[in-house]
Amino acid sequence: MLSIFIFISIGTILLGSYFFLEKKIKLEIIALFLFILATIQVFVLQYFFKNQLKNDTKQANLNVRINELKESLEESNKIVEHKSIYLANMSYEVRTPLSTVLGMLKMLKQTTLDNDQKAQVEIAEYSSKHLLQLVNMVTDNADVETGSLNLNLLAMDLKSDLSHLFKVFEYQAWEKGLDFDFKFLNEGKDKFSVLGDSARIQQVLINLINNAIKFTNSGKISIIVDQTVGIDEDQIVTFYIKDTGIGMRQEQVRRVFDNASSAYSSFIMRDYRGGGIGLSVSYQLVKLMGGELKLESKENEGSTFYFSLQLKKTLNIKAEEREPKPILLDKFSVLVAEDNRMNQKVIKFLLERQGADCTFVKNGIEAVELYKILDFDMVFMDIYMPDMDGYMATKAIQETDKYANNNTPIIAVSASAFDEDIANAKKAGIDEFLAKPIETERLKELLIKYSKKGTSSV
């Protein structure tokens, strides 16, 4: 802008000089014109130089601020490093006496004790192990957050490895007056090990079960390990942690894994010290192991955390027994709306084993569009999906001419099986509700009930 102004001023002076030489303008007018032009130039230059000085000052201040931020960042990194060292030292200092306590309790169990004393020693041992697991959880979570974590895949027997862990929490739940149960679902008589990181799986379970007990004041904690689905050389294992605690609102559910404390602090931190620990870390761990941690929750009713892992079977697998005959004898086409890929594999395995042909979509919009194009004998609809949930998708399907003619059965599938969910499913016109983990016998009942074609009596 300054260059343009100077160019215009020079042009104006040359033009004025030309008119003066041609004697079209008097000397007095030229002098007055030059005086006014010079005055304007002074003010304009003053304005530009003032702005330049202001900009230079701002730039200098920004440079100072940038240097201050760099120094603050370096200081923060030093503090983080010191905290990591302190955390490691603290962990070591706690583990050392705790190991001694566990050793002494183990020796005490080998002495002559009456029944009451044995029970007291056992409770002390479980409590000590629980404390040790909490210490491990804090240090392991720190490793996940810093990214310094590698999986250690070893052969493991899930039932054997996890039963002892669940027993620790059983005592903790009982102390709070809660019911606690855990079960392992396993089809087939053949037993085999799977390759996985047992320590990381237990770390996730410790985080989730600890929170379930913390946020449940009355009712029950249920743990289910579903090993009913095997695909070739892989085993899909799904873990469910259900509680009847305070639950969460849907807006909190959507952001709970981004920053675990943010979803809790607004309404429960005053009453639950240390609430929400390990949720974001658990989400990262499950993702690292190839799964996805999911949550379904109702405020004041409870929460269900669940995730699936596809684990390799070990080489010592025994020959599988002959597959049972499928229930469906004729072609039976099923549309499955499910956004989680691991859950898709589970449902696909269960349905195809009963003789069904499966077509998958990942949200309600795709389910509605595909239903209009293709013919299906049954629809399995996940309730909670992105873009369009199962309730809205069901309503949209029922408004089509095809549904009016065929009245296709729609089955809701969800790990959230609260009374409100079942009532909402009925209100939406859904025919049946199938809770996760899916029970094979219940699935067979629904296929037999709604199949218009031939079925086997097996």
C-alpha positions as CSV (number, residue, x, y, z in Angstrom):
1,M,0.0,0.0,0.0
2,L,2.9,2.4,0.8
3,S,4.5,1.7,-2.6
4,I,1.2,2.4,-4.4
5,F,0.8,5.7,-2.5
6,I,4.4,6.8,-3.4
7,F,3.8,5.8,-7.0
8,I,0.6,7.9,-7.1
9,S,2.4,10.9,-5.4
10,I,5.2,10.8,-8.0
11,G,2.6,10.6,-10.8
12,T,0.7,13.5,-9.4
13,I,3.9,15.7,-9.1
14,L,4.8,14.9,-12.7
15,L,1.3,15.7,-13.9
16,G,1.3,19.0,-12.0
17,S,4.8,19.9,-13.5
18,Y,3.5,19.2,-17.0
19,F,0.5,21.5,-16.5
20,F,2.8,24.2,-15.1
21,L,5.2,24.0,-18.0
22,E,2.3,24.2,-20.4
23,K,1.2,27.3,-18.5
24,K,-2.2,25.8,-17.7
25,I,-1.7,26.2,-13.9
26,K,-0.3,29.2,-12.1
27,L,2.7,29.0,-9.8
28,E,0.7,29.8,-6.7
29,I,-1.6,26.8,-7.3
30,I,1.3,24.5,-7.9
31,A,3.0,25.6,-4.7
32,L,-0.2,25.1,-2.7
33,F,-0.8,21.7,-4.3
34,L,2.8,20.6,-3.4
35,F,2.4,21.8,0.1
36,I,-0.9,19.8,0.6
37,L,0.7,16.7,-1.0
38,A,3.7,17.0,1.3
39,T,1.5,17.3,4.3
40,I,-0.5,14.2,3.3
41,Q,2.7,12.3,2.7
42,V,3.9,13.1,6.2
43,F,0.7,11.8,7.8
44,V,0.6,8.7,5.7
45,L,4.3,7.9,6.3
46,Q,3.7,8.4,10.0
47,Y,0.8,6.0,10.0
48,F,2.8,3.3,8.2
49,F,5.9,3.6,10.3
50,K,3.7,3.5,13.5
51,N,2.1,0.2,12.3
52,Q,5.5,-1.2,11.4
53,L,6.8,-0.4,14.9
54,K,3.7,-2.1,16.4
55,N,4.2,-5.2,14.2
56,D,7.8,-5.4,15.1
57,T,6.9,-5.2,18.8
58,K,4.3,-7.9,18.4
59,Q,6.8,-10.1,16.6
60,A,9.3,-9.6,19.4
61,N,6.7,-10.5,22.0
62,L,5.7,-13.6,20.1
63,N,9.3,-14.7,19.9
64,V,9.7,-14.2,23.6
65,R,6.5,-16.2,24.2
66,I,7.7,-19.0,21.9
67,N,10.9,-19.3,23.8
68,E,9.0,-19.3,27.1
69,L,6.8,-22.1,25.8
70,K,9.8,-24.1,24.7
71,E,11.4,-23.8,28.1
72,S,8.0,-24.8,29.8
73,L,7.8,-27.8,27.5
74,E,11.4,-28.9,28.4
75,E,10.6,-28.4,32.1
76,S,7.3,-30.5,31.7
77,N,9.3,-33.3,30.0
78,K,11.7,-33.3,32.8
79,I,8.9,-33.4,35.4
80,V,7.2,-36.3,33.4
81,E,10.6,-38.2,33.4
82,H,11.0,-37.6,37.1
83,K,7.5,-38.8,37.8
84,S,8.1,-41.9,35.7
85,I,11.2,-42.7,37.7
86,Y,9.3,-42.0,40.9
87,L,6.5,-44.2,39.8
88,A,8.9,-47.1,39.0
89,N,10.6,-46.7,42.3
90,M,7.3,-46.5,44.2
91,S,6.1,-49.6,42.4
92,Y,9.3,-51.5,43.4
93,E,9.0,-50.3,47.0
94,V,5.4,-51.5,47.3
95,R,6.0,-54.8,45.5
96,T,8.9,-55.8,47.8
97,P,7.1,-55.9,51.1
98,L,3.9,-57.1,49.4
99,S,5.8,-60.1,48.0
100,T,7.0,-60.8,51.5
101,V,3.4,-60.6,52.9
102,L,2.3,-63.1,50.2
103,G,5.2,-65.4,50.9
104,M,4.5,-65.4,54.7
105,L,0.8,-66.1,54.0
106,K,1.7,-69.0,51.8
107,M,3.9,-70.4,54.6
108,L,1.1,-69.8,57.1
109,K,-1.4,-71.8,55.0
110,Q,0.9,-74.8,55.2
111,T,0.7,-74.9,59.0
112,T,-2.1,-76.4,61.1
113,L,-5.1,-74.1,61.0
114,D,-8.7,-74.4,61.8
115,N,-11.4,-73.6,59.3
116,D,-11.9,-70.0,60.4
117,Q,-8.2,-69.3,60.4
118,K,-7.9,-70.8,56.9
119,A,-10.7,-68.6,55.6
120,Q,-9.0,-65.5,57.2
121,V,-5.6,-66.3,55.7
122,E,-7.3,-66.9,52.3
123,I,-9.0,-63.5,52.4
124,A,-5.7,-61.8,53.4
125,E,-4.0,-63.5,50.5
126,Y,-6.6,-62.5,48.0
127,S,-6.6,-58.9,49.3
128,S,-2.8,-58.8,49.0
129,K,-2.9,-60.1,45.5
130,H,-5.6,-57.5,44.6
131,L,-3.3,-54.8,45.9
132,L,-0.4,-56.1,43.9
133,Q,-2.6,-56.1,40.8
134,L,-3.6,-52.5,41.4
135,V,0.0,-51.6,41.6
136,N,0.7,-53.4,38.4
137,M,-2.2,-51.7,36.8
138,V,-0.9,-48.2,37.6
139,T,2.5,-48.9,36.2
140,D,1.2,-50.8,33.2
141,N,-1.2,-48.0,32.4
142,A,1.7,-45.6,32.5
143,D,3.5,-47.7,29.9
144,V,0.5,-47.7,27.6
145,E,0.2,-43.9,27.8
146,T,3.9,-43.4,26.9
147,G,3.6,-45.9,24.0
148,S,6.4,-48.2,25.4
149,L,4.5,-51.4,25.2
150,N,4.9,-54.6,23.2
151,L,2.7,-57.7,23.2
152,N,4.0,-60.9,24.6
153,L,2.1,-63.7,22.9
154,L,2.2,-67.0,24.8
155,A,0.0,-70.1,24.9
156,M,-2.6,-69.7,27.6
157,D,-5.6,-71.5,29.1
158,L,-8.1,-68.7,29.6
159,K,-10.2,-70.5,32.2
160,S,-7.2,-71.5,34.3
161,D,-5.5,-68.1,34.0
162,L,-8.5,-66.0,34.6
163,S,-10.4,-67.9,37.3
164,H,-7.9,-67.0,39.9
165,L,-8.1,-63.3,38.9
166,F,-11.9,-63.3,39.2
167,K,-11.6,-64.9,42.6
168,V,-9.7,-61.9,43.8
169,F,-12.5,-59.6,42.8
170,E,-15.1,-61.9,44.2
171,Y,-13.9,-61.2,47.7
172,Q,-13.8,-57.4,46.9
173,A,-17.4,-57.5,45.7
174,W,-18.5,-59.5,48.7
175,E,-16.9,-57.0,51.0
176,K,-19.1,-54.3,49.4
177,G,-22.3,-56.5,49.7
178,L,-22.5,-57.2,45.9
179,D,-23.3,-60.5,44.2
180,F,-20.5,-61.6,41.9
181,D,-20.4,-64.4,39.4
182,F,-18.3,-65.4,36.4
183,K,-18.6,-68.1,33.8
184,F,-16.8,-69.5,30.8
185,L,-18.9,-70.4,27.8
186,N,-17.2,-73.1,25.7
187,E,-18.7,-75.4,23.0
188,G,-17.2,-78.7,22.3
189,K,-15.3,-81.2,24.4
190,D,-11.9,-80.6,22.9
191,K,-9.7,-78.3,24.9
192,F,-6.9,-76.3,23.4
193,S,-4.8,-73.2,24.3
194,V,-4.7,-69.9,22.5
195,L,-1.9,-67.5,21.7
196,G,-2.3,-64.2,23.4
197,D,-0.9,-61.7,25.9
198,S,-2.4,-63.0,29.1
199,A,-0.9,-60.1,31.2
200,R,-2.5,-57.4,28.9
201,I,-5.8,-59.2,28.8
202,Q,-5.8,-59.4,32.6
203,Q,-4.8,-55.7,32.8
204,V,-7.9,-54.7,30.8
205,L,-10.1,-56.9,32.9
206,I,-8.6,-55.5,36.1
207,N,-9.4,-52.0,35.0
208,L,-12.9,-52.8,34.0
209,I,-13.9,-55.0,36.9
210,N,-12.4,-52.6,39.4
211,N,-14.5,-49.8,38.0
212,A,-17.6,-52.0,37.8
213,I,-17.3,-52.7,41.6
214,K,-16.4,-49.1,42.4
215,F,-19.5,-47.7,40.6
216,T,-22.0,-50.3,41.8
217,N,-23.6,-49.8,45.2
218,S,-26.0,-52.6,45.1
219,G,-26.9,-55.5,42.8
220,K,-24.5,-57.7,40.9
221,I,-21.3,-57.9,38.9
222,S,-21.3,-60.5,36.1
223,I,-18.3,-61.6,34.1
224,I,-18.7,-63.8,30.9
225,V,-15.9,-65.2,28.8
226,D,-17.4,-66.5,25.6
227,Q,-15.3,-69.0,23.7
228,T,-18.1,-70.6,21.7
229,V,-16.9,-69.3,18.3
230,G,-14.0,-70.9,16.5
231,I,-13.1,-70.1,12.9
232,D,-10.6,-72.5,11.3
233,E,-7.3,-72.0,13.2
234,D,-8.6,-69.0,15.2
235,Q,-10.7,-68.6,18.3
236,I,-12.9,-65.6,18.9
237,V,-13.0,-64.8,22.6
238,T,-15.5,-62.2,23.8
239,F,-15.3,-60.7,27.3
240,Y,-18.4,-59.2,29.0
241,I,-18.3,-57.2,32.2
242,K,-21.8,-56.3,33.4
243,D,-22.8,-54.3,36.4
244,T,-26.0,-52.9,37.9
245,G,-24.3,-49.6,38.9
246,I,-24.8,-45.9,38.3
247,G,-24.4,-46.2,34.5
248,M,-23.9,-43.2,32.2
249,R,-25.8,-40.9,29.9
250,Q,-25.4,-41.4,26.2
251,E,-23.4,-38.2,25.7
252,Q,-21.0,-39.5,28.4
253,V,-20.8,-43.0,26.7
254,R,-19.8,-41.4,23.4
255,R,-16.7,-39.7,24.8
256,V,-15.8,-42.0,27.7
257,F,-12.8,-43.6,25.9
258,D,-11.3,-40.3,24.7
259,N,-10.6,-39.1,28.2
260,A,-11.9,-41.5,30.9
261,S,-12.0,-38.8,33.6
262,S,-14.1,-36.4,31.5
263,A,-17.1,-38.7,31.3
264,Y,-17.1,-39.3,35.1
265,S,-15.9,-36.2,36.8
266,S,-18.9,-34.0,36.0
267,F,-21.3,-36.0,38.2
268,I,-19.5,-38.7,40.3
269,M,-16.0,-37.6,41.2
270,R,-17.3,-36.1,44.4
271,D,-18.6,-39.5,45.5
272,Y,-16.2,-41.9,43.9
273,R,-12.5,-41.3,44.5
274,G,-10.3,-42.4,41.6
275,G,-13.3,-43.1,39.3
276,G,-12.9,-44.1,35.7
277,I,-9.3,-45.2,36.0
278,G,-7.9,-47.1,33.1
279,L,-10.7,-46.8,30.6
280,S,-8.8,-44.9,27.9
281,V,-5.8,-47.2,28.6
282,S,-8.0,-50.3,28.3
283,Y,-9.4,-49.0,25.0
284,Q,-5.8,-48.6,23.7
285,L,-4.8,-52.0,24.9
286,V,-7.7,-53.8,23.3
287,K,-7.1,-51.9,20.0
288,L,-3.4,-53.0,20.2
289,M,-4.6,-56.6,20.5
290,G,-6.8,-56.3,17.5
291,G,-10.2,-55.7,19.1
292,E,-12.4,-52.8,20.1
293,L,-13.6,-52.0,23.6
294,K,-17.3,-51.1,23.5
295,L,-19.7,-49.8,26.1
296,E,-23.5,-49.9,26.5
297,S,-24.9,-48.1,29.5
298,K,-28.1,-46.8,31.0
299,E,-28.0,-44.1,33.7
300,N,-29.0,-45.5,37.1
301,E,-29.3,-49.0,35.6
302,G,-25.8,-50.2,34.9
303,S,-23.1,-50.7,32.2
304,T,-21.8,-53.4,30.0
305,F,-18.2,-53.3,28.7
306,Y,-17.3,-55.9,26.2
307,F,-14.6,-56.6,23.6
308,S,-13.7,-59.5,21.3
309,L,-10.2,-60.8,20.4
310,Q,-9.4,-63.2,17.6
311,L,-6.7,-65.4,19.0
312,K,-4.7,-68.1,17.2
313,K,-5.2,-71.7,18.4
314,T,-2.1,-73.6,19.4
315,L,-0.8,-76.5,17.3
316,N,-1.9,-79.1,19.9
317,I,-5.5,-78.9,18.8
318,K,-7.3,-82.2,18.9
319,A,-9.3,-83.3,15.9
320,E,-12.7,-81.6,16.0
321,E,-15.8,-83.7,16.3
322,R,-18.2,-83.9,13.4
323,E,-20.2,-80.6,13.1
324,P,-23.8,-80.9,14.2
325,K,-26.4,-80.7,11.5
326,P,-27.7,-77.2,10.7
327,I,-31.2,-76.3,11.8
328,L,-32.2,-74.7,8.4
329,L,-32.6,-77.2,5.7
330,D,-33.5,-74.8,2.8
331,K,-31.9,-71.6,1.7
332,F,-32.4,-68.9,4.4
333,S,-31.1,-65.4,3.8
334,V,-30.3,-63.1,6.7
335,L,-29.5,-59.4,6.8
336,V,-27.2,-58.5,9.7
337,A,-26.8,-54.9,10.7
338,E,-23.7,-54.8,13.0
339,D,-21.0,-52.1,13.0
340,N,-18.3,-54.1,14.8
341,R,-16.2,-56.4,12.6
342,M,-15.4,-58.9,15.3
343,N,-19.1,-59.2,16.2
344,Q,-19.8,-59.7,12.6
345,K,-17.5,-62.7,12.5
346,V,-19.2,-64.1,15.6
347,I,-22.7,-63.7,14.3
348,K,-21.7,-65.0,10.8
349,F,-20.2,-68.2,12.4
350,L,-23.3,-68.8,14.5
351,L,-25.8,-68.2,11.7
352,E,-23.9,-70.1,9.0
353,R,-23.5,-73.1,11.3
354,Q,-27.3,-73.2,11.4
355,G,-27.5,-73.1,7.6
356,A,-28.2,-69.4,7.0
357,D,-26.7,-67.1,4.3
358,C,-25.5,-63.8,5.8
359,T,-25.3,-60.4,4.3
360,F,-23.7,-57.7,6.5
361,V,-24.1,-53.9,6.7
362,K,-22.4,-51.6,9.2
363,N,-25.2,-49.1,10.0
364,G,-28.9,-48.6,9.9
365,I,-28.9,-46.5,6.7
366,E,-27.2,-49.3,4.7
367,A,-29.6,-51.9,6.3
368,V,-32.6,-49.9,5.0
369,E,-31.2,-49.4,1.5
370,L,-30.1,-53.1,1.1
371,Y,-33.5,-54.3,2.4
372,K,-35.2,-52.4,-0.4
373,I,-33.0,-54.1,-3.0
374,L,-32.6,-57.7,-1.8
375,D,-34.9,-60.3,-0.4
376,F,-34.3,-61.5,3.2
377,D,-36.0,-64.1,5.4
378,M,-34.9,-62.4,8.6
379,V,-33.1,-59.3,9.9
380,F,-30.7,-59.1,12.9
381,M,-30.5,-55.5,14.0
382,D,-27.9,-54.1,16.4
383,I,-29.5,-51.4,18.5
384,Y,-26.6,-49.1,18.8
385,M,-25.0,-48.2,15.5
386,P,-23.5,-45.0,13.9
387,D,-25.5,-42.7,11.5
388,M,-28.8,-44.5,12.2
389,D,-29.5,-46.8,15.2
390,G,-31.5,-50.0,15.1
391,Y,-34.7,-48.4,16.3
392,M,-34.8,-45.9,13.5
393,A,-33.7,-48.4,10.9
394,T,-36.5,-50.8,12.0
395,K,-39.0,-48.0,11.6
396,A,-37.7,-47.2,8.2
397,I,-37.9,-50.8,7.0
398,Q,-41.4,-51.2,8.3
399,E,-42.5,-48.3,6.2
400,T,-41.5,-50.0,3.0
401,D,-43.9,-51.8,0.7
402,K,-41.7,-54.9,0.8
403,Y,-42.1,-55.2,4.6
404,A,-45.9,-54.7,4.2
405,N,-46.0,-57.7,1.9
406,N,-43.4,-60.0,3.6
407,N,-43.6,-58.9,7.3
408,T,-39.9,-59.9,7.6
409,P,-39.0,-60.8,11.2
410,I,-36.6,-58.3,12.8
411,I,-34.5,-59.5,15.8
412,A,-32.7,-56.9,18.0
413,V,-29.2,-57.9,19.0
414,S,-27.4,-56.1,21.8
415,A,-25.2,-56.5,24.9
416,S,-27.5,-53.9,26.6
417,A,-30.4,-56.1,27.7
418,F,-32.0,-53.8,30.2
419,D,-35.7,-53.7,30.7
420,E,-35.8,-50.3,29.0
421,D,-34.0,-51.7,25.9
422,I,-36.4,-54.6,25.6
423,A,-39.4,-52.3,26.0
424,N,-38.0,-49.9,23.4
425,A,-37.5,-52.7,21.0
426,K,-41.1,-53.8,21.3
427,K,-42.2,-50.2,21.0
428,A,-40.2,-50.0,17.8
429,G,-41.9,-53.0,16.4
430,I,-39.0,-55.4,16.8
431,D,-40.2,-59.0,17.0
432,E,-37.6,-60.5,19.4
433,F,-34.6,-59.4,21.6
434,L,-31.4,-61.5,21.5
435,A,-28.8,-60.5,24.2
436,K,-25.1,-60.8,23.8
437,P,-23.3,-63.1,24.3
438,I,-25.6,-64.9,21.9
439,E,-26.7,-68.3,23.3
440,T,-26.8,-70.9,20.6
441,E,-30.0,-72.6,21.8
442,R,-31.8,-69.2,21.9
443,L,-30.7,-68.5,18.4
444,K,-32.0,-71.9,17.2
445,E,-35.3,-71.2,18.8
446,L,-35.7,-67.9,16.9
447,L,-34.7,-69.5,13.6
448,I,-37.2,-72.3,14.1
449,K,-39.9,-70.0,15.2
450,Y,-39.7,-67.5,12.3
451,S,-38.5,-69.8,9.5
452,K,-41.2,-70.3,6.9
453,K,-39.1,-73.1,5.3
454,G,-38.0,-76.5,6.5
455,T,-36.0,-76.9,9.7
456,S,-34.2,-79.9,11.3
457,S,-35.3,-81.3,14.6
458,V,-31.6,-81.5,15.7
